[in-house]
Amino acid sequence: MGAPRGRVGSTIVRIAVTGSIATDHLMRFPGRFAEQLLADQLQSVSLSFLVDELVIRRGGVAANIAFGLGRLGLRPILVGAVGEDFADYRSWLERHGVDATSVHVSEIAHTARFVCTTDEDLNQIASFYPGAMSEAAGIELLPIAERFGGLDMVIVSPNDPAAMVRHSQECRERGYPFAADPSQQLARMDGPQIRELVAGAAYLFCNEYEKALLASKTGWTDEDILARVGVRVTTHGKDGVVIEAPESDPIRVPVVPARATPDPTGVGDAFRAGFFAGLSWDLSLERSAQVGCLLATLVLETVGTQEYSAETSEVVKRITEAYGADAATEIAAHLPA
């Protein structure tokens, strides 16, 4: 079989991560949502869940991905819109290797808020208030590219839908390789918007449900989608990751076993960070996905999306346990000292 298209390899140095920047308000419900939902009353749901705890964390998909890249020694460029309340968050990100000079600060709106309740089965009910994120559509990539001497990869992650479409359009027009990561915004976007976002992407990211939803909304078959992107990466939760490309056999990567599962928030974002870190190190798609799976598990074992550590010794140990000594040796060569 031929090699997967869309591989940029060692040229991925300047990574711009576009998308949401938010504060996460995370709560835990000591029960099961399924036991509170009545099948014959779903048309008029009115529920209030008494939760055991509230934890306020830094979050937002783009910020989470950028934080993960910074944790692994890269210097990602964060691109998004925030409120004037972003000062402390900016300092935190910059201390962890993220370049936040391209973040737009709104004069009228607060930074976005993500409010999420998780039950005992790790099911989640969440709401997202966009706030300043609504101004992200006014951000142009060209001045950012000129300031950094070009862009090797633009990750178009969940954001204001108009911003997502604009960023992908500009990437195609200016020749910036980009990754389409519609994620939870698939529920908000219509078929034409999704088609405009995805077409020409070097990488397309979805989970199993989002993959089916994308196909339903666009009317595209698997073959249609693979003809329009370089590489499609589908996450399957505890069943790992599948990587597909035209004229190539699928690559299947199992997860790194978790030692605990207190909160799944941000797991997908961490996977993307690890995956692109691997590609920036010129690792194969399989090895890059292994790095992504390791980072995802570290987040799964931690409450909060940016509270985990990625100490080199621990990363090497966990990679060895999950994927073997050869994988650990190859990946360890690129980890920060």
TORLUMBA-292226 format. One record per residue: residue number from 1; residue in three letters; chain; x, y, z of N, C-alpha, C in turn. Coordinates in steps of 0.2 Angstrom, whole numbers, plus 5000, padded with zeros to 4 digits. Example, Ala and Ser with C-alpha at 12.3 -4.5 7.8 and 13.67 -1.06 7.14 Angstrom:
1,ALA,A,5066,4972,5039,5062,4978,5039,5066,4984,5039
2,SER,A,5064,4989,5035,5068,4995,5036,5064,5000,5039
//
This chain:
1,MET,A,5004,4994,5000,5000,5000,5000,5004,5006,5000
2,GLY,A,5002,5012,4997,5006,5018,4997,5006,5021,5004
3,ALA,A,5010,5026,5005,5011,5030,5011,5005,5035,5011
4,PRO,A,5003,5036,5018,4998,5041,5019,4999,5047,5016
5,ARG,A,4995,5051,5013,4996,5058,5011,4995,5062,5017
6,GLY,A,4997,5068,5016,4996,5073,5021,5001,5073,5027
7,ARG,A,5006,5069,5026,5012,5069,5031,5016,5075,5030
8,VAL,A,5017,5079,5035,5022,5085,5034,5029,5083,5037
9,GLY,A,5029,5079,5042,5035,5076,5045,5039,5082,5048
10,SER,A,5045,5082,5047,5050,5086,5051,5049,5093,5050
11,THR,A,5045,5095,5044,5044,5102,5043,5039,5105,5048
12,ILE,A,5036,5101,5052,5031,5104,5057,5035,5107,5063
13,VAL,A,5036,5114,5063,5040,5117,5068,5036,5123,5071
14,ARG,A,5033,5127,5066,5029,5132,5068,5021,5130,5068
15,ILE,A,5019,5128,5074,5012,5126,5074,5007,5131,5077
16,ALA,A,5002,5133,5073,4997,5138,5076,4991,5134,5078
17,VAL,A,4989,5135,5084,4983,5131,5087,4977,5136,5087
18,THR,A,4973,5136,5083,4967,5140,5083,4961,5137,5087
19,GLY,A,4957,5141,5090,4951,5138,5093,4949,5141,5100
20,SER,A,4945,5138,5104,4943,5141,5110,4948,5141,5115
21,ILE,A,4947,5146,5119,4951,5148,5125,4946,5149,5131
22,ALA,A,4946,5145,5136,4940,5146,5140,4942,5144,5147
23,THR,A,4937,5145,5152,4938,5143,5159,4933,5137,5160
24,ASP,A,4936,5131,5163,4931,5126,5164,4929,5126,5171
25,HIS,A,4922,5125,5171,4919,5124,5178,4917,5117,5178
26,LEU,A,4920,5112,5182,4919,5105,5182,4916,5103,5188
27,MET,A,4910,5099,5187,4907,5096,5193,4906,5089,5192
28,ARG,A,4905,5086,5198,4904,5078,5198,4897,5077,5201
29,PHE,A,4893,5073,5198,4887,5070,5200,4887,5063,5203
30,PRO,A,4886,5062,5209,4887,5055,5212,4881,5051,5211
31,GLY,A,4880,5050,5204,4875,5045,5202,4875,5044,5195
32,ARG,A,4870,5042,5191,4870,5041,5184,4864,5045,5181
33,PHE,A,4866,5048,5176,4862,5052,5172,4856,5048,5169
34,ALA,A,4858,5042,5167,4853,5037,5164,4847,5036,5168
35,GLU,A,4849,5036,5175,4843,5034,5179,4838,5040,5181
36,GLN,A,4840,5046,5178,4836,5051,5180,4832,5053,5173
37,LEU,A,4834,5050,5168,4830,5052,5161,4825,5047,5160
38,LEU,A,4819,5049,5159,4813,5045,5158,4812,5045,5150
39,ALA,A,4812,5039,5147,4811,5038,5140,4805,5042,5138
40,ASP,A,4799,5041,5141,4793,5044,5139,4792,5052,5140
41,GLN,A,4797,5055,5144,4797,5062,5145,4803,5066,5143
42,LEU,A,4806,5063,5138,4812,5067,5135,4810,5073,5132
43,GLN,A,4804,5074,5129,4802,5080,5126,4801,5086,5131
44,SER,A,4801,5085,5137,4800,5090,5142,4805,5089,5148
45,VAL,A,4811,5088,5147,4816,5087,5152,4817,5093,5157
46,SER,A,4817,5092,5163,4818,5098,5168,4821,5095,5174
47,LEU,A,4828,5095,5174,4832,5092,5179,4837,5096,5182
48,SER,A,4838,5095,5189,4843,5099,5192,4847,5094,5196
49,PHE,A,4854,5094,5195,4858,5089,5198,4862,5092,5204
50,LEU,A,4861,5089,5210,4865,5091,5216,4872,5088,5215
51,VAL,A,4877,5092,5214,4884,5089,5213,4888,5089,5220
52,ASP,A,4893,5085,5220,4897,5085,5226,4903,5090,5226
53,GLU,A,4905,5092,5220,4911,5097,5220,4910,5101,5214
54,LEU,A,4914,5107,5214,4915,5111,5209,4922,5113,5209
55,VAL,A,4925,5112,5203,4932,5113,5202,4933,5118,5196
56,ILE,A,4936,5124,5197,4937,5129,5191,4944,5128,5188
57,ARG,A,4944,5126,5182,4951,5125,5179,4952,5129,5172
58,ARG,A,4958,5130,5170,4959,5133,5164,4957,5128,5158
59,GLY,A,4955,5130,5153,4953,5126,5147,4952,5129,5141
60,GLY,A,4948,5126,5137,4947,5128,5130,4951,5124,5125
61,VAL,A,4948,5121,5120,4952,5116,5116,4958,5119,5113
62,ALA,A,4959,5125,5111,4965,5127,5108,4970,5128,5113
63,ALA,A,4968,5131,5119,4973,5131,5124,4975,5125,5127
64,ASN,A,4971,5120,5128,4973,5113,5130,4978,5110,5125
65,ILE,A,4977,5110,5119,4981,5108,5114,4988,5111,5114
66,ALA,A,4988,5118,5115,4994,5121,5115,4998,5120,5121
67,PHE,A,4994,5119,5127,4998,5118,5133,5001,5111,5133
68,GLY,A,4998,5106,5130,5001,5099,5129,5007,5099,5125
69,LEU,A,5007,5103,5119,5013,5104,5115,5018,5107,5119
70,GLY,A,5017,5112,5123,5022,5115,5127,5025,5111,5132
71,ARG,A,5021,5106,5135,5023,5101,5140,5028,5097,5137
72,LEU,A,5028,5096,5130,5032,5091,5127,5038,5095,5124
73,GLY,A,5039,5101,5125,5045,5105,5123,5044,5109,5117
74,LEU,A,5038,5109,5114,5037,5113,5108,5035,5120,5110
75,ARG,A,5035,5125,5105,5033,5132,5107,5027,5134,5102
76,PRO,A,5021,5131,5103,5015,5132,5099,5013,5139,5099
77,ILE,A,5010,5142,5094,5007,5148,5094,4999,5148,5095
78,LEU,A,4997,5151,5100,4990,5150,5102,4986,5156,5098
79,VAL,A,4981,5154,5095,4977,5159,5091,4970,5159,5093
80,GLY,A,4967,5164,5096,4960,5164,5098,4958,5171,5101
81,ALA,A,4952,5171,5104,4949,5177,5106,4947,5177,5114
82,VAL,A,4949,5181,5118,4948,5181,5125,4946,5188,5127
83,GLY,A,4944,5188,5134,4942,5194,5137,4948,5197,5141
84,GLU,A,4947,5203,5144,4952,5206,5148,4954,5202,5154
85,ASP,A,4950,5197,5156,4951,5193,5162,4956,5188,5160
86,PHE,A,4960,5188,5154,4964,5183,5152,4971,5184,5155
87,ALA,A,4973,5189,5159,4980,5190,5160,4983,5185,5164
88,ASP,A,4980,5182,5169,4983,5177,5173,4984,5170,5169
89,TYR,A,4978,5169,5165,4979,5163,5161,4984,5164,5156
90,ARG,A,4985,5170,5153,4991,5171,5148,4997,5169,5152
91,SER,A,4998,5172,5158,5005,5170,5161,5006,5163,5162
92,TRP,A,5001,5159,5164,5001,5152,5165,5003,5149,5159
93,LEU,A,5000,5150,5153,5002,5147,5147,5009,5149,5145
94,GLU,A,5011,5155,5145,5018,5157,5143,5023,5153,5148
95,ARG,A,5021,5152,5154,5026,5149,5158,5027,5141,5156
96,HIS,A,5022,5139,5152,5022,5132,5150,5023,5131,5143
97,GLY,A,5027,5136,5140,5029,5135,5133,5025,5138,5128
98,VAL,A,5019,5141,5129,5015,5143,5124,5016,5150,5122
99,ASP,A,5016,5152,5116,5017,5159,5113,5010,5162,5113
100,ALA,A,5008,5166,5117,5001,5169,5117,5001,5176,5114
101,THR,A,5006,5178,5110,5006,5185,5107,5001,5186,5102
102,SER,A,4998,5181,5099,4993,5181,5094,4986,5181,5096
103,VAL,A,4985,5181,5102,4978,5180,5105,4975,5187,5105
104,HIS,A,4969,5187,5102,4965,5194,5102,4961,5195,5109
105,VAL,A,4962,5201,5111,4958,5203,5117,4952,5207,5116
106,SER,A,4946,5205,5118,4940,5208,5117,4940,5214,5122
107,GLU,A,4937,5220,5119,4936,5225,5124,4929,5225,5127
108,ILE,A,4925,5220,5126,4918,5220,5128,4916,5214,5131
109,ALA,A,4919,5208,5129,4916,5202,5132,4921,5198,5136
110,HIS,A,4919,5194,5140,4923,5189,5145,4926,5183,5141
111,THR,A,4931,5180,5143,4933,5174,5141,4928,5169,5141
112,ALA,A,4928,5164,5136,4923,5159,5136,4922,5155,5142
113,ARG,A,4917,5152,5144,4916,5147,5149,4913,5141,5147
114,PHE,A,4916,5135,5150,4914,5129,5149,4911,5126,5155
115,VAL,A,4905,5124,5156,4902,5121,5162,4900,5114,5161
116,CYS,A,4903,5109,5165,4902,5102,5163,4901,5098,5170
117,THR,A,4896,5094,5169,4895,5089,5175,4896,5082,5173
118,THR,A,4899,5078,5176,4901,5071,5175,4898,5067,5180
119,ASP,A,4895,5061,5177,4892,5056,5182,4897,5050,5184
120,GLU,A,4894,5045,5187,4898,5040,5189,4901,5036,5183
121,ASP,A,4897,5036,5178,4899,5032,5172,4903,5036,5167
122,LEU,A,4905,5042,5169,4909,5046,5165,4905,5049,5159
123,ASN,A,4899,5049,5160,4895,5053,5155,4895,5060,5157
124,GLN,A,4894,5064,5152,4894,5071,5153,4888,5075,5150
125,ILE,A,4886,5080,5154,4881,5085,5152,4885,5092,5152
126,ALA,A,4885,5096,5147,4889,5102,5147,4886,5107,5143
127,SER,A,4888,5114,5145,4886,5120,5141,4892,5124,5140
128,PHE,A,4892,5128,5134,4898,5132,5133,4895,5139,5131
129,TYR,A,4898,5144,5135,4896,5151,5133,4902,5154,5129
130,PRO,A,4901,5156,5123,4907,5158,5119,4910,5165,5121
131,GLY,A,4906,5170,5124,4909,5176,5126,4914,5179,5120
132,ALA,A,4920,5180,5122,4924,5184,5117,4926,5179,5111
133,MET,A,4925,5173,5112,4926,5168,5106,4922,5170,5100
134,SER,A,4917,5174,5101,4913,5176,5095,4916,5181,5090
135,GLU,A,4922,5184,5093,4926,5188,5089,4932,5185,5085
136,ALA,A,4932,5179,5086,4938,5175,5083,4938,5175,5075
137,ALA,A,4932,5176,5073,4931,5176,5065,4935,5182,5062
138,GLY,A,4936,5187,5066,4940,5193,5064,4948,5192,5064
139,ILE,A,4950,5186,5066,4957,5185,5066,4960,5183,5060
140,GLU,A,4965,5186,5057,4968,5184,5051,4974,5180,5052
141,LEU,A,4976,5175,5048,4982,5171,5049,4988,5174,5046
142,LEU,A,4987,5178,5041,4993,5180,5037,4998,5185,5042
143,PRO,A,4995,5189,5046,5000,5193,5050,5004,5189,5055
144,ILE,A,5000,5184,5057,5004,5179,5062,5009,5175,5058
145,ALA,A,5008,5173,5052,5013,5169,5048,5019,5173,5047
146,GLU,A,5017,5180,5045,5023,5184,5043,5027,5186,5049
147,ARG,A,5024,5186,5055,5028,5187,5061,5032,5182,5063
148,PHE,A,5030,5175,5062,5034,5170,5063,5038,5167,5058
149,GLY,A,5038,5170,5052,5041,5167,5046,5038,5161,5043
150,GLY,A,5032,5161,5043,5028,5156,5040,5024,5151,5045
151,LEU,A,5020,5147,5043,5016,5142,5047,5017,5135,5044
152,ASP,A,5019,5130,5048,5020,5124,5045,5014,5119,5046
153,MET,A,5010,5121,5051,5003,5118,5052,4999,5122,5056
154,VAL,A,4992,5123,5054,4987,5126,5058,4982,5121,5060
155,ILE,A,4981,5121,5066,4976,5116,5069,4970,5120,5070
156,VAL,A,4964,5119,5066,4958,5122,5066,4953,5118,5071
157,SER,A,4954,5120,5077,4950,5116,5082,4943,5120,5084
158,PRO,A,4939,5117,5088,4932,5120,5089,4933,5127,5092
159,ASN,A,4929,5131,5089,4929,5139,5089,4922,5141,5087
160,ASP,A,4922,5148,5087,4916,5151,5083,4916,5148,5076
161,PRO,A,4910,5145,5074,4910,5141,5067,4912,5146,5062
162,ALA,A,4911,5152,5062,4913,5157,5056,4920,5157,5056
163,ALA,A,4923,5157,5062,4931,5158,5063,4934,5151,5060
164,MET,A,4931,5145,5062,4934,5139,5059,4934,5139,5052
165,VAL,A,4928,5141,5049,4928,5141,5041,4933,5146,5038
166,ARG,A,4933,5152,5041,4938,5157,5039,4945,5154,5039
167,HIS,A,4947,5151,5045,4954,5149,5045,4955,5144,5040
168,SER,A,4951,5139,5039,4952,5134,5034,4952,5137,5027
169,GLN,A,4948,5142,5025,4948,5145,5019,4955,5148,5018
170,GLU,A,4957,5152,5023,4964,5155,5022,4969,5151,5022
171,CYS,A,4969,5145,5025,4974,5140,5024,4975,5137,5017
172,ARG,A,4969,5136,5014,4969,5134,5007,4972,5139,5003
173,GLU,A,4970,5145,5004,4972,5151,4999,4979,5152,5000
174,ARG,A,4982,5152,5006,4989,5154,5007,4994,5148,5007
175,GLY,A,4991,5142,5006,4995,5136,5006,4998,5133,5013
176,TYR,A,4994,5135,5018,4996,5133,5025,4993,5126,5026
177,PRO,A,4997,5121,5027,4994,5114,5029,4990,5115,5035
178,PHE,A,4984,5112,5036,4980,5112,5041,4977,5106,5043
179,ALA,A,4975,5106,5050,4971,5100,5052,4964,5102,5054
180,ALA,A,4959,5099,5052,4952,5100,5054,4950,5096,5060
181,ASP,A,4948,5100,5065,4946,5096,5071,4939,5099,5073
182,PRO,A,4934,5097,5070,4927,5101,5071,4924,5099,5078
183,SER,A,4925,5093,5080,4923,5090,5087,4916,5092,5089
184,GLN,A,4915,5095,5095,4909,5097,5097,4905,5102,5093
185,GLN,A,4909,5106,5089,4905,5110,5085,4901,5107,5079
186,LEU,A,4902,5101,5078,4898,5098,5073,4891,5098,5074
187,ALA,A,4889,5098,5080,4882,5099,5082,4879,5106,5080
188,ARG,A,4883,5111,5080,4881,5118,5078,4882,5119,5071
189,MET,A,4887,5116,5067,4888,5118,5060,4883,5114,5055
190,ASP,A,4882,5117,5050,4878,5113,5045,4882,5110,5040
191,GLY,A,4879,5106,5035,4883,5102,5030,4888,5107,5026
192,PRO,A,4885,5112,5023,4890,5116,5019,4896,5119,5023
193,GLN,A,4895,5121,5029,4900,5123,5033,4905,5118,5035
194,ILE,A,4903,5112,5036,4907,5106,5038,4911,5105,5031
195,ARG,A,4908,5105,5026,4912,5103,5020,4917,5108,5018
196,GLU,A,4916,5115,5020,4920,5120,5018,4926,5119,5023
197,LEU,A,4925,5117,5029,4930,5116,5034,4935,5111,5033
198,VAL,A,4932,5105,5031,4936,5099,5030,4940,5098,5023
199,ALA,A,4937,5101,5018,4940,5100,5011,4947,5103,5011
200,GLY,A,4952,5098,5009,4959,5100,5009,4963,5099,5015
201,ALA,A,4960,5097,5020,4964,5096,5027,4969,5091,5026
202,ALA,A,4975,5092,5029,4980,5087,5029,4978,5082,5034
203,TYR,A,4975,5084,5039,4972,5079,5044,4965,5081,5046
204,LEU,A,4961,5076,5048,4954,5076,5050,4954,5072,5056
205,PHE,A,4951,5076,5062,4951,5072,5068,4943,5072,5070
206,CYS,A,4941,5066,5072,4934,5065,5075,4934,5059,5080
207,ASN,A,4929,5059,5084,4928,5053,5088,4924,5048,5084
208,GLU,A,4922,5043,5086,4918,5038,5083,4911,5041,5081
209,TYR,A,4908,5044,5086,4901,5047,5085,4902,5053,5080
210,GLU,A,4907,5057,5081,4907,5063,5077,4909,5061,5069
211,LYS,A,4912,5055,5069,4914,5053,5062,4907,5051,5058
212,ALA,A,4902,5048,5062,4896,5047,5059,4892,5053,5058
213,LEU,A,4892,5058,5062,4888,5064,5062,4891,5068,5056
214,LEU,A,4897,5068,5055,4900,5072,5049,4898,5069,5043
215,ALA,A,4898,5062,5042,4896,5059,5036,4888,5061,5035
216,SER,A,4884,5060,5040,4877,5062,5039,4876,5069,5037
217,LYS,A,4879,5074,5040,4878,5081,5038,4881,5083,5032
218,THR,A,4886,5080,5030,4889,5082,5023,4886,5078,5017
219,GLY,A,4884,5072,5019,4882,5067,5014,4887,5064,5010
220,TRP,A,4893,5064,5013,4899,5061,5011,4900,5054,5013
221,THR,A,4902,5049,5009,4904,5042,5011,4911,5042,5014
222,ASP,A,4913,5037,5017,4920,5036,5019,4925,5038,5013
223,GLU,A,4923,5035,5007,4928,5036,5002,4928,5043,5000
224,ASP,A,4922,5047,5000,4922,5054,4998,4927,5058,5003
225,ILE,A,4926,5056,5010,4930,5060,5015,4937,5059,5014
226,LEU,A,4939,5053,5013,4946,5051,5012,4949,5054,5006
227,ALA,A,4945,5055,5001,4947,5059,4995,4948,5066,4995
228,ARG,A,4946,5069,5001,4946,5076,5002,4951,5078,5007
229,VAL,A,4954,5073,5011,4959,5074,5016,4965,5070,5016
230,GLY,A,4970,5072,5019,4976,5068,5019,4976,5062,5023
231,VAL,A,4974,5063,5029,4974,5057,5034,4968,5059,5039
232,ARG,A,4964,5053,5040,4959,5054,5045,4960,5050,5051
233,VAL,A,4960,5053,5057,4961,5050,5063,4955,5050,5067
234,THR,A,4953,5044,5069,4947,5043,5073,4948,5040,5080
235,THR,A,4946,5043,5085,4947,5041,5092,4941,5036,5094
236,HIS,A,4942,5031,5097,4937,5026,5099,4937,5025,5107
237,GLY,A,4939,5030,5111,4939,5030,5118,4943,5024,5120
238,LYS,A,4941,5020,5124,4945,5014,5127,4948,5009,5122
239,ASP,A,4945,5010,5116,4947,5005,5111,4952,5008,5106
240,GLY,A,4955,5014,5108,4961,5016,5105,4959,5021,5099
241,VAL,A,4964,5021,5094,4964,5026,5088,4964,5022,5082
242,VAL,A,4961,5024,5077,4962,5021,5070,4964,5027,5065
243,ILE,A,4969,5026,5061,4972,5031,5057,4971,5028,5050
244,GLU,A,4968,5032,5045,4966,5030,5039,4969,5035,5034
245,ALA,A,4971,5033,5028,4973,5037,5022,4971,5033,5016
246,PRO,A,4970,5036,5010,4969,5033,5004,4974,5028,5002
247,GLU,A,4972,5022,5000,4977,5017,4997,4982,5015,5002
248,SER,A,4980,5015,5009,4984,5013,5014,4980,5009,5019
249,ASP,A,4983,5004,5022,4980,5000,5027,4979,5004,5033
250,PRO,A,4973,5003,5037,4972,5007,5043,4977,5005,5048
251,ILE,A,4979,5010,5052,4984,5009,5058,4980,5010,5064
252,ARG,A,4980,5005,5068,4976,5004,5074,4981,5005,5080
253,VAL,A,4980,5009,5085,4984,5010,5091,4980,5010,5097
254,PRO,A,4982,5005,5101,4978,5004,5108,4980,5010,5113
255,VAL,A,4975,5011,5118,4977,5016,5123,4982,5014,5127
256,VAL,A,4985,5019,5131,4989,5018,5137,4984,5016,5143
257,PRO,A,4985,5010,5146,4980,5009,5151,4980,5014,5157
258,ALA,A,4975,5016,5159,4974,5022,5164,4974,5018,5171
259,ARG,A,4978,5022,5176,4978,5019,5183,4972,5022,5187
260,ALA,A,4969,5027,5184,4963,5030,5188,4959,5034,5182
261,THR,A,4953,5035,5183,4949,5039,5178,4944,5044,5182
262,PRO,A,4947,5049,5185,4943,5054,5189,4939,5059,5184
263,ASP,A,4942,5060,5178,4939,5065,5174,4941,5065,5167
264,PRO,A,4937,5064,5162,4939,5063,5155,4939,5070,5151
265,THR,A,4938,5075,5154,4938,5082,5151,4945,5083,5148
266,GLY,A,4945,5085,5142,4952,5087,5139,4956,5081,5136
267,VAL,A,4953,5075,5136,4957,5069,5134,4959,5070,5127
268,GLY,A,4954,5071,5123,4955,5072,5115,4960,5077,5114
269,ASP,A,4959,5083,5117,4964,5088,5116,4971,5086,5117
270,ALA,A,4972,5083,5123,4979,5080,5124,4981,5075,5119
271,PHE,A,4977,5071,5116,4979,5067,5111,4981,5070,5105
272,ARG,A,4978,5076,5103,4980,5080,5097,4987,5083,5099
273,ALA,A,4988,5085,5105,4994,5088,5106,5000,5083,5106
274,GLY,A,4999,5077,5108,5004,5072,5108,5005,5070,5101
275,PHE,A,5000,5069,5097,5000,5067,5090,5004,5072,5086
276,PHE,A,5003,5079,5087,5007,5083,5083,5014,5085,5085
277,ALA,A,5015,5083,5092,5022,5083,5094,5026,5078,5091
278,GLY,A,5023,5072,5090,5026,5066,5087,5028,5068,5080
279,LEU,A,5023,5071,5076,5024,5073,5069,5030,5078,5069
280,SER,A,5030,5083,5073,5035,5088,5073,5042,5085,5074
281,TRP,A,5042,5079,5078,5048,5076,5079,5050,5071,5073
282,ASP,A,5046,5071,5068,5047,5067,5062,5046,5059,5063
283,LEU,A,5041,5058,5068,5040,5051,5070,5034,5049,5065
284,SER,A,5033,5042,5065,5028,5039,5060,5021,5041,5063
285,LEU,A,5016,5040,5059,5009,5041,5061,5008,5036,5067
286,GLU,A,5010,5030,5067,5009,5026,5073,5012,5028,5079
287,ARG,A,5019,5030,5079,5022,5033,5085,5019,5039,5087
288,SER,A,5017,5043,5083,5014,5050,5085,5008,5048,5088
289,ALA,A,5004,5044,5086,4997,5042,5089,4999,5039,5096
290,GLN,A,5004,5035,5097,5006,5032,5103,5008,5038,5108
291,VAL,A,5011,5043,5106,5013,5049,5110,5006,5052,5112
292,GLY,A,5001,5053,5107,4995,5056,5109,4991,5052,5114
293,CYS,A,4991,5045,5113,4987,5041,5118,4990,5042,5125
294,LEU,A,4997,5042,5125,5000,5043,5132,4998,5049,5135
295,LEU,A,4998,5055,5132,4996,5061,5134,4989,5061,5136
296,ALA,A,4985,5058,5132,4977,5057,5134,4976,5054,5140
297,THR,A,4980,5049,5141,4979,5045,5148,4982,5049,5154
298,LEU,A,4987,5053,5153,4989,5057,5158,4984,5062,5160
299,VAL,A,4980,5065,5155,4974,5069,5157,4969,5066,5160
300,LEU,A,4967,5060,5158,4962,5056,5160,4963,5054,5168
301,GLU,A,4969,5054,5170,4971,5052,5177,4971,5058,5181
302,THR,A,4969,5064,5178,4970,5070,5182,4963,5074,5181
303,VAL,A,4961,5077,5187,4956,5082,5186,4958,5089,5184
304,GLY,A,4955,5091,5178,4957,5097,5175,4961,5095,5169
305,THR,A,4961,5100,5164,4964,5098,5157,4971,5100,5157
306,GLN,A,4974,5105,5161,4981,5107,5161,4984,5106,5168
307,GLU,A,4982,5101,5171,4985,5100,5178,4990,5094,5178
308,TYR,A,4991,5091,5173,4995,5085,5173,5002,5087,5171
309,SER,A,5007,5082,5173,5014,5083,5172,5016,5078,5167
310,ALA,A,5021,5079,5163,5023,5074,5158,5031,5073,5159
311,GLU,A,5033,5071,5165,5040,5070,5166,5043,5065,5161
312,THR,A,5049,5066,5159,5052,5062,5154,5052,5055,5156
313,SER,A,5054,5054,5163,5055,5047,5165,5049,5043,5165
314,GLU,A,5043,5047,5167,5037,5044,5168,5034,5042,5161
315,VAL,A,5035,5047,5156,5033,5046,5149,5036,5039,5146
316,VAL,A,5043,5039,5147,5046,5033,5144,5044,5027,5148
317,LYS,A,5043,5027,5154,5040,5021,5158,5034,5019,5155
318,ARG,A,5029,5023,5154,5022,5022,5152,5022,5019,5145
319,ILE,A,5026,5022,5141,5027,5020,5134,5029,5013,5133
320,THR,A,5035,5012,5137,5037,5005,5137,5032,5000,5139
321,GLU,A,5029,5001,5144,5023,4997,5147,5018,4995,5141
322,ALA,A,5016,5001,5138,5011,5000,5133,5013,4998,5126
323,TYR,A,5018,5000,5124,5020,4999,5117,5027,4996,5116
324,GLY,A,5031,4995,5121,5037,4991,5120,5043,4996,5120
325,ALA,A,5049,4992,5121,5055,4996,5122,5057,5000,5116
326,ASP,A,5056,4997,5110,5058,5001,5103,5054,5007,5103
327,ALA,A,5047,5007,5104,5044,5013,5104,5046,5018,5109
328,ALA,A,5048,5016,5115,5050,5020,5120,5057,5024,5118
329,THR,A,5061,5020,5115,5068,5022,5113,5067,5028,5108
330,GLU,A,5063,5026,5103,5062,5031,5098,5059,5037,5100
331,ILE,A,5054,5037,5104,5051,5043,5107,5055,5047,5112
332,ALA,A,5058,5043,5116,5063,5046,5121,5068,5051,5119
333,ALA,A,5070,5049,5113,5075,5053,5109,5073,5061,5108
334,HIS,A,5067,5062,5108,5064,5069,5107,5061,5072,5113
335,LEU,A,5061,5069,5118,5057,5072,5124,5062,5077,5127
336,PRO,A,5059,5082,5130,5063,5087,5134,5067,5085,5139
337,ALA,A,5073,5087,5140,5077,5085,5146,5074,5087,5153
//
